Amino acid sequence: MSEAVILEHASQSDTDFLIYTGNFCGYCRALKNLLNRNKLSYTEFNFDEHAGMRKAVIQATGHRTVPVVFDIRENQAMFIGGFDETNRYLRKRS
């Protein structure tokens, strides 16, 4: 079921990335700035505003910190990781 939540969010988004964030998260703010600088759109779900969603995303990815980032440009949800992994991922693809 946990992967189903992510796949549903990805299928309902018409953006480049799907991100899960938290309040008061410096890496989440840095991620959004990074995506904006690269002119990449994103759909954001904040764990602090969606009770129970964190557990489902952790079960699906094993990633326990925020942000949690998926590239959804290829009509599939490809898990990237957090801010550092996304920064490296975007450098490789540019």
ZAMARGU-4260 file (C-alpha; in steps of 0.2 Angstrom, whole numbers, plus 5000, padded with zeros to 4 digits):
<rodrens>
0) 5000/5000/5000 | 5014/5012/5004 | 5020/5012/4986 | 5003/5015/4980 | 5002/5032/4989
5) 5018/5038/4980 | 5012/5031/4963 | 4995/5040/4965 | 5003/5056/4969 | 5015/5054/4954
10) 5000/5050/4943 | 4990/5065/4948 | 5005/5077/4946 | 5010/5086/4930 | 5026/5092/4937
15) 5044/5087/4935 | 5047/5081/4953 | 5037/5074/4967 | 5044/5080/4984 | 5039/5076/5002
20) 5045/5089/5015 | 5043/5095/5033 | 5041/5111/5042 | 5057/5120/5048 | 5068/5109/5036
25) 5083/5119/5029 | 5086/5105/5017 | 5068/5106/5011 | 5070/5124/5007 | 5087/5121/4999
30) 5079/5108/4988 | 5065/5119/4982 | 5078/5133/4978 | 5088/5121/4968 | 5073/5115/4958
35) 5068/5133/4955 | 5085/5138/4950 | 5085/5124/4937 | 5068/5129/4931 | 5061/5112/4937
40) 5043/5111/4943 | 5038/5100/4958 | 5023/5094/4968 | 5025/5095/4986 | 5017/5086/5001
45) 5022/5092/5018 | 5022/5078/5031 | 5017/5090/5044 | 5001/5093/5035 | 4997/5075/5030
50) 4995/5064/5045 | 5001/5046/5042 | 5009/5050/5025 | 5027/5049/5032 | 5025/5031/5038
55) 5019/5026/5020 | 5034/5035/5012 | 5046/5028/5024 | 5039/5010/5021 | 5041/5012/5002
60) 5058/5020/5001 | 5067/5016/5018 | 5072/5035/5018 | 5068/5042/5035 | 5073/5060/5033
65) 5066/5074/5023 | 5066/5079/5009 | 5061/5064/5000 | 5063/5066/4981 | 5056/5057/4965
70) 5059/5062/4947 | 5042/5059/4938 | 5047/5066/4921 | 5047/5049/4913 | 5029/5045/4918
75) 5036/5034/4932 | 5041/5038/4950 | 5060/5036/4951 | 5066/5038/4969 | 5082/5049/4970
80) 5084/5052/4989 | 5086/5068/4998 | 5094/5085/4995 | 5112/5079/4992 | 5107/5065/4981
85) 5096/5076/4971 | 5110/5089/4969 | 5122/5076/4962 | 5108/5069/4951 | 5104/5085/4943
90) 5123/5089/4940 | 5125/5072/4931 | 5110/5075/4920 | 5115/5093/4915
</rodrens>
